[in-house]
Amino acid sequence: MLATRHTAQSLTAPPDPYFAALRDNDFARLDEAGLAYLDYTGSALPAARQLRLHNELMAAAVFGNPHADNGPSRLSTAMLDEGRALLLAHLDADPDEYVVCFTPNASGAVKLVAESYPFAHDGAYALSADNHNSLNGVREYARRASARVAYVPLNADLWLAGADAILEKLDETAPGPKLFAFPAQSNFSGVRHPLELIDLAHHFSFDVLLDAAAYLPSARLSLREYRPDFVVLSFYKLFGYPTGLGALVARRDALARLTRPWFAGGTVEYVSVQNDLHSLLSGVGGFEDGTPHFLGAASLPPGFELLAEVGMDRLAAHVARLTTLLVDGLGQITHRDGSAAVRLYGPTGSSSRGGAVAFNVLGRDGRVVPYWTVDERAREMGVAFRGGCFCNPGAAEAAFGFDAESAVRCLRQPGQTSFTIQQFAECMTRYADVAVGAVRASLGLANNDADVQRAIEVVGTFV
């Protein structure tokens, strides 16, 4: 039985008719396929106009490798420069202060910083427990240089707790180069961590690496108001297309403090084999390894034009309204005896989160229904969720209440030659009734109320 106390619709403003027209004109394929797509944190969907305009450009123009100086190469260089300018404008960034390095994705942008940052034995790397694995991976570079590594933990609502004390202590004990990394929005729970952490970290002499990949698709970020040293993102998270193209947006002075550990095609002024010499290009040129994805860069203008037409404030309001509908609707689902059928992770309200909602379905006995079972049911019903830990082990461990000793025993079981999440879950439940993995529904530009209702109906089938 699906028991509700009131309708979620009554708690929110009416839908903006602009988005209904946008769905009909640019995302009609969703309704034609009977699909409710709720994995926007995994990837946004490209609008039909983006694909059409890029296809028309590819059919009409001739692009060449930007490392040459012929006409087609100059056209590619111009498209790359336009893409940089559009991104800086979208981020309200002063081009005299910030530059754009194109990368394969956000993880590639993180790696550029990680491998080039001047970690040392008297320095430190501080990061939030709520982080994508690419930011967790930076700790390996820090430890290789004997720098200290410290995590800022999460509280019960998956907010960062005690960052000021940890950063202050590291500032007192590690006088060398220090880097602090955190996500503007959690890709696990949708929690939006305060951007004021940037100024706090600067106060304690940290450089700041901000992961904006999950935040930017439905929120405005001003790099004049908040001034992190490094920002990473993927364009397919912003507007669905192209894949295989991301960016590192860096303050010029911060980029100058990085030291590249190698050189590649496109990053050098010269290389001599017989004299064992090389000279890196200055600035951005020394960081874009190989040939940048110039055909992908040519697809950026239609994406930014779409976001400009929609308006980021309008998009933020649209996603917030749908998130409220989803959080409220899931919270109202109960079993016949009145017990909760859903366990939500993160803040209880929707005002302090972005458009991602992580949850588990509970059986009548209060035990978690495995996320892969919910995933399978959703696929059968034409709903696209995502299940698992979402490449964010720190938030998952905090949300599920993992015991560290039990977890390490289950991660390294004697005689185990391979790892599966099912094996791990079976092992963990021997020690305690814990969830291993969750379901995530994430909302974006093309979603509507019917998508939210279909998501709620999937969960209702387990009641």
Wavefront OBJ file of the C-alpha trace (Angstrom):
o trace
v 0.000 0.000 0.000
v 1.253 3.485 -0.895
v 0.293 5.660 2.063
v 0.592 9.447 1.780
v -0.201 12.228 4.213
v -0.617 14.926 1.562
v 0.336 15.486 -2.044
v 3.854 16.671 -2.757
v 2.503 18.985 -5.460
v 0.803 21.140 -2.835
v 4.155 22.041 -1.309
v 5.675 23.581 -4.422
v 5.074 26.261 -6.999
v 3.404 25.227 -10.270
v 5.703 24.000 -13.055
v 7.255 26.586 -15.353
v 5.623 26.120 -18.803
v 8.936 26.952 -20.485
v 10.321 23.543 -19.516
v 7.320 21.696 -20.936
v 7.924 23.363 -24.298
v 11.636 22.620 -24.056
v 10.870 18.955 -23.387
v 8.587 18.783 -26.427
v 11.019 20.556 -28.744
v 14.434 19.319 -27.631
v 13.903 16.151 -25.606
v 10.940 14.519 -27.325
v 12.968 11.315 -27.614
v 12.414 10.682 -23.912
v 8.644 10.445 -24.218
v 8.916 8.599 -27.536
v 11.026 5.967 -25.771
v 8.814 5.975 -22.678
v 11.860 6.773 -20.541
v 12.066 8.706 -17.288
v 15.739 9.677 -17.139
v 16.855 10.384 -13.573
v 20.647 10.168 -13.779
v 21.592 13.783 -14.415
v 24.466 13.603 -11.945
v 25.843 10.798 -14.095
v 25.379 12.768 -17.304
v 23.175 15.527 -18.594
v 21.268 14.935 -21.824
v 22.053 16.985 -24.929
v 19.229 18.981 -26.463
v 18.290 18.171 -30.044
v 19.379 21.662 -31.110
v 22.907 21.096 -29.804
v 23.321 17.972 -31.894
v 21.749 19.571 -34.955
v 23.894 22.703 -34.842
v 27.093 20.753 -34.271
v 26.265 18.369 -37.103
v 25.608 21.291 -39.439
v 28.933 22.856 -38.480
v 30.816 19.598 -39.022
v 29.207 19.174 -42.454
v 30.046 22.714 -43.567
v 33.460 23.505 -42.061
v 36.928 21.974 -42.317
v 38.854 21.667 -39.054
v 42.495 20.679 -38.696
v 44.955 19.931 -35.932
v 45.366 23.178 -33.972
v 49.102 22.606 -33.660
v 49.557 23.617 -37.301
v 49.127 27.043 -38.885
v 47.018 26.287 -41.959
v 43.480 27.557 -42.432
v 41.637 24.537 -40.998
v 44.043 24.508 -38.026
v 43.434 28.190 -37.329
v 39.694 27.502 -37.379
v 40.166 24.798 -34.716
v 42.274 27.170 -32.620
v 39.543 29.788 -32.888
v 36.923 27.277 -31.683
v 39.113 26.294 -28.727
v 39.605 29.939 -27.809
v 35.865 30.591 -28.093
v 35.167 27.628 -25.818
v 37.584 28.976 -23.207
v 35.985 32.414 -23.345
v 32.454 31.004 -23.059
v 33.390 28.923 -20.018
v 35.039 31.851 -18.255
v 31.994 34.002 -18.969
v 29.673 31.277 -17.672
v 31.696 31.126 -14.460
v 31.827 34.922 -14.174
v 35.615 34.638 -14.126
v 38.023 37.484 -14.841
v 40.128 36.331 -17.834
v 43.034 38.322 -16.423
v 42.886 36.117 -13.318
v 41.712 32.705 -14.613
v 42.689 30.480 -17.540
v 41.156 27.319 -19.002
v 43.064 24.097 -19.700
v 41.105 21.558 -21.731
v 41.263 17.990 -20.387
v 39.544 14.677 -21.202
v 37.178 15.085 -18.211
v 37.015 16.355 -14.633
v 39.183 13.478 -13.408
v 41.823 14.404 -15.980
v 41.730 17.966 -14.674
v 42.218 16.718 -11.104
v 45.187 14.639 -12.219
v 46.828 17.675 -13.809
v 46.837 19.353 -10.414
v 47.717 16.204 -8.466
v 50.796 15.285 -10.463
v 52.064 18.860 -10.648
v 51.333 20.187 -7.169
v 54.496 20.807 -5.079
v 53.643 18.362 -2.295
v 56.505 18.003 0.190
v 57.297 16.415 3.555
v 56.390 19.656 5.342
v 53.157 20.142 3.386
v 49.656 18.661 3.520
v 46.648 17.534 1.564
v 43.290 18.018 3.284
v 40.077 16.826 1.703
v 36.477 16.176 2.589
v 35.342 12.622 3.284
v 32.606 13.411 0.754
v 34.608 13.332 -2.465
v 34.687 11.674 -5.837
v 37.414 9.052 -6.152
v 39.518 11.255 -8.398
v 40.005 13.627 -5.456
v 40.620 10.717 -3.105
v 43.279 9.590 -5.548
v 45.266 12.806 -5.091
v 46.290 11.477 -1.673
v 48.617 9.005 -3.431
v 50.656 11.866 -4.898
v 50.697 13.611 -1.521
v 51.857 10.488 0.310
v 54.520 9.799 -2.305
v 55.981 13.175 -1.366
v 55.600 12.366 2.384
v 53.027 15.146 2.817
v 50.418 14.803 5.541
v 46.929 13.671 4.499
v 43.837 14.498 6.559
v 40.125 14.025 5.953
v 37.367 16.356 7.131
v 34.621 13.997 8.420
v 30.868 14.109 7.848
v 28.060 14.371 10.367
v 24.817 12.393 10.396
v 23.288 14.611 7.697
v 26.421 14.188 5.541
v 27.600 17.761 6.065
v 31.288 18.497 6.575
v 32.082 18.803 10.272
v 35.074 20.506 11.883
v 36.873 21.748 8.783
v 38.139 24.878 10.538
v 39.855 22.927 13.329
v 41.523 20.496 10.936
v 42.754 23.208 8.565
v 44.012 25.326 11.456
v 45.957 22.422 12.952
v 47.566 21.589 9.614
v 48.492 25.228 9.106
v 50.299 25.167 12.447
v 52.118 21.877 11.859
v 52.720 21.843 8.085
v 54.349 25.080 6.896
v 54.943 23.799 3.362
v 52.576 23.762 0.356
v 49.038 22.752 1.311
v 46.067 21.807 -0.839
v 42.413 21.506 0.234
v 39.870 19.741 -1.995
v 36.097 19.480 -1.693
v 33.013 19.253 -3.922
v 30.642 22.179 -4.291
v 27.917 19.525 -4.480
v 28.147 15.922 -3.378
v 27.697 13.450 -6.196
v 26.416 10.987 -3.559
v 23.806 12.876 -1.561
v 23.374 16.157 -3.430
v 24.513 18.094 -0.335
v 25.851 21.526 -1.278
v 28.845 22.279 0.887
v 29.383 25.965 1.742
v 31.570 27.776 -0.760
v 32.767 29.918 2.151
v 35.153 27.014 2.808
v 37.288 28.501 0.030
v 38.035 31.653 2.013
v 38.465 29.615 5.198
v 41.089 27.417 3.546
v 42.880 30.445 2.092
v 42.978 31.952 5.581
v 44.945 28.897 6.702
v 47.352 29.099 3.738
v 45.787 26.333 1.643
v 45.366 26.318 -2.093
v 41.837 25.171 -2.961
v 40.745 22.598 -5.517
v 36.975 22.810 -6.065
v 35.134 19.961 -7.752
v 32.248 21.698 -9.519
v 31.218 18.797 -11.772
v 27.960 17.975 -9.961
v 27.193 21.567 -8.953
v 27.377 23.492 -12.209
v 24.582 21.746 -14.165
v 21.927 23.462 -12.032
v 23.667 26.218 -10.092
v 25.433 29.479 -10.738
v 29.089 29.839 -9.711
v 30.860 33.201 -9.704
v 34.647 33.115 -9.623
v 34.625 36.798 -8.793
v 32.693 36.127 -5.591
v 34.428 32.858 -4.702
v 38.016 32.486 -5.874
v 39.277 28.891 -5.642
v 42.701 28.258 -7.089
v 41.521 25.332 -9.230
v 38.079 24.317 -10.510
v 37.393 21.052 -12.335
v 34.416 20.089 -14.480
v 33.181 17.940 -17.362
v 31.126 19.476 -20.157
v 28.828 16.470 -20.558
v 27.712 17.048 -16.963
v 26.809 20.628 -17.916
v 24.788 20.013 -21.074
v 25.258 16.415 -22.177
v 27.609 16.901 -25.115
v 30.413 16.432 -25.924
v 31.725 13.555 -23.856
v 35.481 13.245 -23.560
v 36.043 16.929 -22.839
v 36.533 18.618 -19.490
v 38.419 21.574 -18.115
v 40.731 22.764 -15.404
v 39.981 26.406 -14.643
v 42.946 27.792 -12.738
v 44.075 31.080 -11.322
v 47.101 32.201 -13.262
v 49.244 32.543 -10.144
v 48.210 29.060 -8.930
v 48.980 27.472 -12.291
v 52.434 29.048 -12.196
v 53.147 27.239 -8.917
v 52.638 23.823 -10.504
v 55.545 21.846 -11.925
v 54.791 19.344 -14.653
v 56.441 15.938 -14.183
v 56.762 15.290 -17.910
v 56.189 16.826 -21.323
v 54.177 15.736 -24.315
v 53.257 16.729 -27.832
v 51.848 20.216 -27.897
v 53.241 21.273 -24.511
v 56.799 22.222 -25.512
v 58.622 25.030 -27.259
v 61.389 22.602 -28.202
v 62.806 19.170 -27.405
v 66.337 18.012 -28.192
v 67.152 14.324 -28.164
v 70.874 14.683 -28.774
v 71.248 17.394 -26.112
v 68.691 15.934 -23.695
v 66.885 19.283 -23.390
v 63.323 20.521 -23.492
v 61.417 23.716 -22.757
v 57.759 23.730 -21.728
v 55.364 26.296 -23.103
v 54.331 28.851 -20.515
v 50.854 28.993 -18.995
v 48.034 26.862 -20.380
v 50.125 25.608 -23.288
v 52.331 23.595 -20.979
v 49.357 21.681 -19.525
v 47.312 20.570 -22.538
v 48.932 17.267 -23.401
v 48.650 16.176 -26.996
v 45.994 17.471 -29.343
v 42.949 18.879 -27.542
v 39.501 17.644 -28.518
v 38.983 20.432 -31.041
v 35.894 18.931 -32.690
v 34.356 18.595 -29.241
v 35.217 22.211 -28.472
v 33.297 23.191 -31.600
v 30.142 21.827 -29.948
v 30.441 24.034 -26.851
v 28.786 27.226 -28.189
v 25.346 25.583 -28.694
v 25.541 24.145 -25.160
v 26.326 27.481 -23.569
v 23.678 29.160 -25.743
v 21.106 26.710 -24.368
v 22.054 27.453 -20.760
v 21.989 31.188 -21.473
v 18.510 30.916 -22.985
v 17.185 28.889 -20.061
v 18.923 31.066 -17.460
v 20.764 29.471 -14.557
v 18.456 30.959 -11.919
v 15.420 29.619 -13.751
v 17.057 26.221 -14.154
v 18.013 26.155 -10.472
v 14.413 26.878 -9.486
v 13.133 24.138 -11.814
v 15.486 21.527 -10.380
v 14.813 22.630 -6.790
v 11.052 22.313 -7.316
v 11.369 18.806 -8.745
v 13.765 17.818 -5.964
v 11.220 18.939 -3.375
v 8.563 16.836 -5.090
v 10.837 13.807 -5.081
v 12.102 14.129 -1.498
v 8.599 14.727 -0.168
v 7.066 11.954 -2.268
v 9.630 9.361 -1.212
v 9.266 10.404 2.410
v 5.514 9.745 2.302
v 5.769 6.120 1.192
v 4.991 3.751 4.056
v 4.128 0.119 4.549
v 0.683 -0.923 5.649
v 1.740 -0.878 9.292
v 2.893 2.741 8.930
v 6.618 1.973 8.953
v 8.847 3.898 6.550
v 9.539 2.295 3.185
v 12.376 4.640 2.238
v 15.585 5.722 3.951
v 16.877 9.036 2.617
v 20.524 10.054 2.973
v 21.650 13.605 3.589
v 19.582 16.577 4.775
v 15.949 15.872 5.548
v 14.834 18.924 3.562
v 15.478 19.745 -0.074
v 16.555 23.382 0.343
v 20.163 22.556 1.179
v 20.791 20.019 -1.542
v 21.091 19.992 -5.301
v 19.102 17.785 -7.629
v 20.541 14.453 -6.433
v 18.703 12.268 -3.924
v 20.264 9.076 -2.543
v 18.005 6.584 -0.813
v 17.320 2.940 -0.078
v 14.057 1.044 -0.127
v 13.154 -0.755 3.096
v 11.157 -3.955 3.383
v 8.436 -4.470 5.965
v 11.060 -5.902 8.306
v 13.054 -2.674 8.041
v 15.895 -4.303 6.137
v 17.314 -2.671 3.027
v 16.238 -4.006 -0.358
v 19.500 -4.399 -2.349
v 19.962 -1.458 -4.683
v 20.489 -3.760 -7.662
v 17.006 -5.174 -7.104
v 15.539 -1.655 -7.213
v 17.658 -0.875 -10.269
v 16.283 -3.916 -12.076
v 12.692 -3.000 -11.234
v 13.300 0.567 -12.435
v 14.682 -0.651 -15.773
v 11.607 -2.840 -16.249
v 9.428 0.224 -15.646
v 11.388 2.516 -17.974
v 13.058 4.556 -15.240
v 16.800 5.289 -15.255
v 18.272 5.492 -11.746
v 21.840 4.837 -10.711
v 22.776 2.352 -8.030
v 25.934 1.804 -5.978
v 28.253 4.111 -4.063
v 28.703 6.544 -6.983
v 32.537 6.602 -6.858
v 32.250 8.323 -3.475
v 33.306 5.844 -0.782
v 33.650 8.401 2.015
v 30.063 9.606 1.801
v 28.861 6.021 1.399
v 30.733 4.807 4.499
v 29.319 7.690 6.534
v 25.776 7.263 5.204
v 25.648 3.508 5.779
v 27.472 3.596 9.107
v 30.187 1.147 8.119
v 32.359 -0.212 10.910
v 35.944 0.209 9.699
v 37.199 -3.117 11.069
v 34.317 -5.062 9.543
v 34.760 -3.277 6.233
v 38.466 -4.051 5.951
v 37.814 -7.722 6.754
v 35.215 -7.833 3.986
v 37.346 -5.928 1.492
v 40.232 -8.358 2.009
v 38.621 -11.705 2.624
v 41.089 -14.626 2.808
v 41.284 -16.546 -0.450
v 39.278 -13.942 -2.353
v 40.587 -13.633 -5.912
v 38.058 -11.099 -7.189
v 35.751 -8.455 -5.768
v 32.038 -7.953 -6.330
v 29.695 -5.648 -4.478
v 27.393 -8.598 -3.820
v 30.204 -10.539 -2.088
v 31.083 -7.476 -0.046
v 27.451 -6.907 0.943
v 27.012 -10.531 1.999
v 30.120 -10.288 4.160
v 29.159 -6.955 5.761
v 25.706 -8.156 6.750
v 27.323 -10.939 8.791
v 28.527 -8.269 11.198
v 25.610 -5.806 11.159
v 22.420 -4.926 9.345
v 23.931 -2.275 7.077
v 23.170 -1.051 3.595
v 25.839 -1.569 0.959
v 25.074 0.837 -1.847
v 22.073 3.023 -2.502
v 19.817 4.228 -5.279
v 20.341 7.738 -6.633
v 17.768 9.739 -8.545
v 19.133 12.976 -9.972
v 17.190 15.661 -11.779
v 18.015 18.183 -14.454
v 16.983 20.353 -17.343
v 14.743 17.912 -19.223
v 12.883 16.412 -16.263
v 9.251 17.055 -15.411
v 6.699 16.159 -12.751
v 5.756 12.937 -14.533
v 9.355 11.702 -14.256
v 9.268 12.286 -10.513
v 5.958 10.474 -10.180
v 7.315 7.495 -12.118
v 10.310 7.335 -9.779
v 7.973 7.288 -6.790
v 5.873 4.574 -8.430
v 8.942 2.338 -8.816
v 9.542 2.548 -5.071
v 5.849 2.027 -4.398
v 5.987 -1.405 -6.021
v 8.089 -2.631 -3.080
v 5.441 -1.672 -0.541
l 1 2 3 4 5 6 7 8 9 10 11 12 13 14 15 16 17 18 19 20 21 22 23 24 25 26 27 28 29 30 31 32 33 34 35 36 37 38 39 40 41 42 43 44 45 46 47 48 49 50 51 52 53 54 55 56 57 58 59 60 61 62 63 64 65 66 67 68 69 70 71 72 73 74 75 76 77 78 79 80 81 82 83 84 85 86 87 88 89 90 91 92 93 94 95 96 97 98 99 100 101 102 103 104 105 106 107 108 109 110 111 112 113 114 115 116 117 118 119 120 121 122 123 124 125 126 127 128 129 130 131 132 133 134 135 136 137 138 139 140 141 142 143 144 145 146 147 148 149 150 151 152 153 154 155 156 157 158 159 160 161 162 163 164 165 166 167 168 169 170 171 172 173 174 175 176 177 178 179 180 181 182 183 184 185 186 187 188 189 190 191 192 193 194 195 196 197 198 199 200 201 202 203 204 205 206 207 208 209 210 211 212 213 214 215 216 217 218 219 220 221 222 223 224 225 226 227 228 229 230 231 232 233 234 235 236 237 238 239 240 241 242 243 244 245 246 247 248 249 250 251 252 253 254 255 256 257 258 259 260 261 262 263 264 265 266 267 268 269 270 271 272 273 274 275 276 277 278 279 280 281 282 283 284 285 286 287 288 289 290 291 292 293 294 295 296 297 298 299 300 301 302 303 304 305 306 307 308 309 310 311 312 313 314 315 316 317 318 319 320 321 322 323 324 325 326 327 328 329 330 331 332 333 334 335 336 337 338 339 340 341 342 343 344 345 346 347 348 349 350 351 352 353 354 355 356 357 358 359 360 361 362 363 364 365 366 367 368 369 370 371 372 373 374 375 376 377 378 379 380 381 382 383 384 385 386 387 388 389 390 391 392 393 394 395 396 397 398 399 400 401 402 403 404 405 406 407 408 409 410 411 412 413 414 415 416 417 418 419 420 421 422 423 424 425 426 427 428 429 430 431 432 433 434 435 436 437 438 439 440 441 442 443 444 445 446 447 448 449 450 451 452 453 454 455 456 457 458 459 460 461 462 463
